[in-house]
Amino acid sequence: MTQFLWGAFPYLALSVMGVGTLYRLVLRPVTWSAKSSEWLEKRWLRWGSLLFHWGLLFVIGGHVMGLLIPMAWYQAAGIPTEVYHLVADMIGGLAGLVTWLGSLILLVRRVGNRRVRANSSFADFLALGLLFVTITLGDMETIGYNNIVGPYEYRATVGPWARELLTLHVNPNLMVHVPIILQIHILFAFLVFAVSPFTRLVHVWSFPVRYPWRAPMQYRSRTRYLERRAARREDVPVTGTPETRRGD
Ligand code: HEM
């Protein structure tokens, strides 16, 4: 079971993500969008999205620092383990809470708002639901486990496991004694990676590289537009405010 969960399953999930994302990008490009539901409900989307995305930016930063940078580099830089965990717990904990609150708002909005719910697909609920569970478990580990049981040194187990996974010589035995909350957190995270090509999460791969060169969007005032159209019809020059022209 250890060999499957921490050896085969992550590669399976990452392969589905890679192949699925390429398939969508190359063969189904019209479906490549975040499909915003802003036109259905704006206020909670703004709060939920801001909290979620800003929080996640810091959480991702924390994962890079905690998983991809070896513990030895911190020691070589003279950063004691206690200081590392204190900072990681405080910033990670806060960022984790902000991300959690944002994902909760987005989930409640999608389930609770009638119009948004009616315009949501199964994939939308699946993506948000899996993300919410993954984030909740991450916070339970960082805020709960670390402060109740004591700081867990994941840089000695999960860190090397993640780096060896990425360099294709994974050691599943590194994960055997990892706290169960963290194990489930990571398994759910790989589930999120696996379903991402079939959901609106594909937008994370959209880098607006062409944005600076896009054709300028023309905005024009609706009233002026209607004025001109009316004038063309009446062949009357356009002057004064709209009110006066309505025969007042
Ligand atoms: C969808 C992907 C993921 C999301 C949304 C996510 C989210 C979170 C959040 C919100 C936290 C708590 C705040 C923090 O400490 O930063 C956390 C902690 C953590 N996550 Fe993740 N995570 C994801 C993927 C992963 C993966 C793939 C791994 C390992 C390979 C991982 C390992 C950890 C570890 C070790 C902690 C810290 C636990 C501690 O402080 O003791 N996460 N994650």
Boltz pocket constraint, residues with backbone or C-beta under 6 A from the ligand:
constraints:
  - pocket:
      binder: B
      contacts: [[A, 58], [A, 59], [A, 62], [A, 63], [A, 66], [A, 67], [A, 88], [A, 89], [A, 92], [A, 93], [A, 95], [A, 96], [A, 97], [A, 99], [A, 131], [A, 134], [A, 135], [A, 136], [A, 137], [A, 138], [A, 139], [A, 141], [A, 142], [A, 143], [A, 146], [A, 152], [A, 154], [A, 158], [A, 162], [A, 182], [A, 185], [A, 186], [A, 188], [A, 189], [A, 190], [A, 192], [A, 193]]
      max_distance: 6.0
